[in-house]
Amino acid sequence: MAAEARHSHDAVIPAMVSLRETADQIEAILPDDLWPLPTYREMLFIK
């Protein structure tokens, strides 16, 4: 269990952060009609 936690800490979480940064950059420049996922703002303020 400790090995899996260390792997998540050392490899998985940094990869997720990197992917999130890239997605945020793409989301900012891609037109809404071409972005197939809800934006972060839409997820926060969905009614």
N, C-alpha and C positions, 0 to 999 in steps of 0.2 A: 504494500500500500504506500509506503514512503517513496518508493521508486516511481510510482505513478504520479504522486503529488509533485515530486521533484521535476519529472518530465513535463508536467503541465506548467509548472512555474518557469522552467527554463526554455521550453520550446513552444508549447501550444499557446500560451498567453501572449508572448511577443508576436507570434504569427497572427493572432487575432487582432492585435493592436495595429499591426502593419496593414492588414487587410482593411480594417476600419478606416484608417487614414486615407488609403487609396480610394475606397468607396466614397468617402466624404468629398474628396477632390473631384471625382467624376460626377457626383451628384450636383456639385456646384456649377459645372460647366455644361452638363447635358440638358437639353430641353425636357420639360416635364412630360411631354407626350412620348418621349423615347425612353424614359426611366420607368421600368416595369414594376418597381417596388415602391411602397409608400416611403416618403421622405421622413427624416427624423422628426421634422416639425409636424408632419401629418400624424405620425404615431403619438406624439405628445399631446396634440390638441384635437384628436379625433372626437367627433360628437356622437 
